[in-house]
Amino acid sequence: MKNKILFLLIITGVLLYACKKNDNDGPPSITSVRAIDSTKRDSLFVKAVPGTMIVIQGNNLGGLQAVFFNDTLAYFNPVYATGTHIIVTIPSTAQTKATNPTVPDVIKLVTNHGTVTYAFQLYLPPPYISSIALDNTGTVVTINGGNFQGIKKISFPVTGGPKGDTAVSYTINKTFTQISAVVPAGTPFADSLRVYCTFGTAAFSFPPPMTISSVSNENGTAGTTIFINGTNFIGVDKIIFPGGIAGTNLQTISVNKLSVTVPPGIAAPDSLRVSGILGKVAAPQLFDTYITHSSPGYLSTFEVQYASDNTGFVGWTGGYADAPTAATKYPGGNGAVSFLAQGSPMPPNTNPGSQGNPGFVQLNEVPWVANTATPVSGYSLKFEVYTANPWAAGEIWVMMGGWYGWHNYLARYAPWSTDPSGKFQPGGWVTATIPLNQFVSISGNAWDLKSFPSGAHPNLFSDFSSTALCFTIVNDQASPSIPANTLNIAIDNIRIVKGQ
């Protein structure tokens, strides 16, 4: 028995030695590299992206000790390393010519019986640009995208600059996904910004198109200064008002903000337009709609105090300033206005019902849209507002219902709460916007609430049981108390519009 066991051990050793000898019978060699899925037609290749799993094929690859890609050591699992095949993942950190132009572009295998190299290129996917944005000066652009390794040049479509079209300087983040580049001096023209890298070129339209996001006062009167907010205001030379009338005193405050004085002579509403070397762009809302105030859509211009249509509001409620009075107390507006004023202190959590005249303004029930089956998404309640005193506490609630039955939907307007300074007093009339889908449903009567509730939002105009609104001042905060005669807020041109 002992002799038989000894014989089997000898035979096993001989077989293992033979196998090992077959694995190492001669110097190691690499014949090809392929993908894991050998059925693919293009499974054999001579280059790959770092992070790719590959199969190295060859002869006499046993006794593997190390695998290198461009001198970057790769981990390998001995289970997947035989005399003819090695399965390994190229390190994601492996060098390419984009990061080091002197890399050898080889795979190197080190075995216990020799070393072998194989020409194999590591490359990167081509760069791409997803978006760009100019800073406030218009001279630095942020380029977002990916694969920005090995940048050779960044060019811009400009002419006449002293240093041509190449970026003056640039920096790139550690993940090669964002570039900050200084735009060369010169006159820009519409073409593409280009980022040239070792493994390709990325392009993106430049200069980016101008956009107008908002106008500070959409019903500005002649002689008043308004601000236009947007993006990419480069080379702006004209602001065109309804009727093709150019504004005066144009100032470029930043690449995202302009100021201009409203000219006289506007006779009908139209879109305000910004014009410059990049073309023209129109504001998303009409300018000076107070001139025609068509229905449906306009809820009140307050031209007539006791009118029952969209020029007035319900009878005796609310504060009212005729045109001469408004011109003195709330200058720069469109004639007569309503106002919300507070004569006595407002303790914390003061409900709307505690405010008498002129603490609330009830509007007439007039049409909002022609078809009440229309979704409210994309529509907003807008009005112009003037604050006679700094506004740093208290809110305007917009209650929906009618004749003290304010039990349908509710919205809150408190612009001071989002102002970095903690107070709101823009120094003139400005446009307020409340998207209709931000109204919340309420149970009970809003008249009795002492803090703003949570609730469901409307979907269709038919969700509103009434088109009558009430604007009222409220202190819905737990603190502080608002001293007497603090809130004095004028309101005009209340309307429902499509857009923001």
Buried (B, 14 or more C-beta within 10 A) or exposed (E): EEEEEEEEEEEEEEEEEEEEEEBBEEEBBBEEBBBEEEEEEEBBBEEBBBEBEBBBBBBBBBBBEEBBBBEBBBEBEEEEBEBBEBBBBBBEEBBBBBBEEEBBBBBBBBBEBBEBEBEBBBBBEEBBBEEBBBBEEBBBBEBBBBBBBBBEEBBBBBEEBEEEBBBBEBEBEEEBBBBBBBBBEBEBEEBBBBBBBBBBBBBBEBBBEBBBEBBBBBBBBBEBBBBBBBBBBBBBEEBBBBEEBEBEEBEBEEBBBBBBBBBEEBEEBBBBBBBBBBEEBBBBBBBBBBBEBEBBBBBBBBBBBEBEBBBBBBEEBBBBBBEEEBBEBBEBBBBBBBBBBBEBEBEBBBBBBBBEBBBBBBBBBBBBBEEEEBEBEEBBBBBBBBBBBEBBBBBBBBBBBBEEBBBBBBBBBBBBBEBEEEBBBBEBBBBBBBBBBBBBBBEEBBBEBBEBBEEEBBEEBEBBEBBBBBBBBBBBBEEEBBEEEBBBBBBBBBBBBEEB
